[in-house]
Amino acid sequence: MKLKFPGRAIASTLLAFLPLVLHAQQQSAPADPSQPSPAAATETGLDALKANQPQQALEQFELALKANPNDAAANLLAATAALSLYKNDLAVKYAEKARGLDPGNWKVHTTLVAAYAGAGMKQQRDGEREILRKLHADPNAPEAMQTKGFLLEMFPVKQYRIEAVEYFVPVEKLHIYYRFVIRNAAGKRVWQIDVESNDFDQNSWAKAHPDEAAAGKRQFQLVGQDRNLHVDYRMFSGTPDYDTMRPQVVAVIQEQTAPFPGEAAR
């Protein structure tokens, strides 16, 4: 049975598929009668993810896997919980297992890419990014085509959890290439930093730097936002390379001494 998961890669969207996951496990009885059934363990694990308790969630998914190691859904959910705990090697293990069990499920790649990124496996990460880009352009993968982007990496900076989203094609009128969502310890979104390259600034920059513009380089802005608040952090020129942009975003967060404006307003 092929399990269907949403293309957006983080636990909140996986939770909507609880009935499907449970249906896949209904026929599995626990090896130990004192232990919960795989379906019950999965349900408890999903509830824990909703409550921002990834450690408890992981423990429950691993209980389900103890009874049925070849459950693709439980493996993928375990990988999601491991990602939230920054247990990236474990996330790789479970996500690769899910891929082996359900190789035709394109959405497994949205978990694998974040797992590889977190584990520092850049070659494998970039291989998954390329797979996702090809699927996004494939008429035979309509769900992938409808997805604007994917979670590329999740990592900690100071007391925050950062979710780095990559877009297949720059979005919105300011052409956002990457979005770094900043969450506090409770999992609440308190700020975001966008990597954008708007046409107005690009046209001016290209006139001043014709050779670089001809080589495909652009001028980028790091912009912080929350509701109607807008903060310009810095500008730089080059190509939309994640490994170049990521440390600049990390530096902005590390330099922040006061609470983020969105955090202070809560």
PEFENJO-V794722 format. One line per field, one symbol per residue. phi: phi as a letter, one per 30 degrees, with the letter a starting at -180 (. if undefined). psi: psi as a letter, one per 30 degrees, with the letter a starting at -180 (. if undefined). burial: + if it has 9 or more other C-alpha atoms within 8 Angstrom, else -. Layout:
phi->???
psi->???
burial->???
//
This chain:
phi->.cccbdddcaeeddddceedddddcddccddcedcddeddddddddddddchbddddedddddddddbdcddddddddddddddcicdddddeddddddddbdddddedddddddddddicdddedddddedddddccedbeddddddaaddabacbhcccccccccdbecidchdcbbcdcbdddiddcabbccbbdddddddddddbddddddjdbccbcbcbahcdbbdcabaclcdcedddedddeddddddcceeeddddc
psi->kkkkllfkileeffffgeeeeeefgefkkkejffllleeeeeeeeeeeeeghieeeeeeeeeeefeeifgjeeeeeeeeeeeefggieeeeeeeeeeeeeeiffjffeffeeeeeeeefgieeeefeeeeeeeeefgjffieeeefkealjelklkkbglkkjjkkkekkllfgikekkjkkkafggkkfllkkjljleeeeeeeeefieeeefggllklkjkkkjcgkkkkellllblikefeeefeeeeeeefjelkkeeeff.
burial->--+---+++-+-+++-++--++-+++-+-+-----+++++++++++++++--+++++++++++++-++--++++++++++++++++++-++++++++++-++--+++++++++++++++-+--+++-++-+++-++-+--++-++-+++++++++-+--+++++++++--+--+++++++++++----++++++++++--++--++-----++---++++++++++------+-----------+---++-+-+-----++++---
//
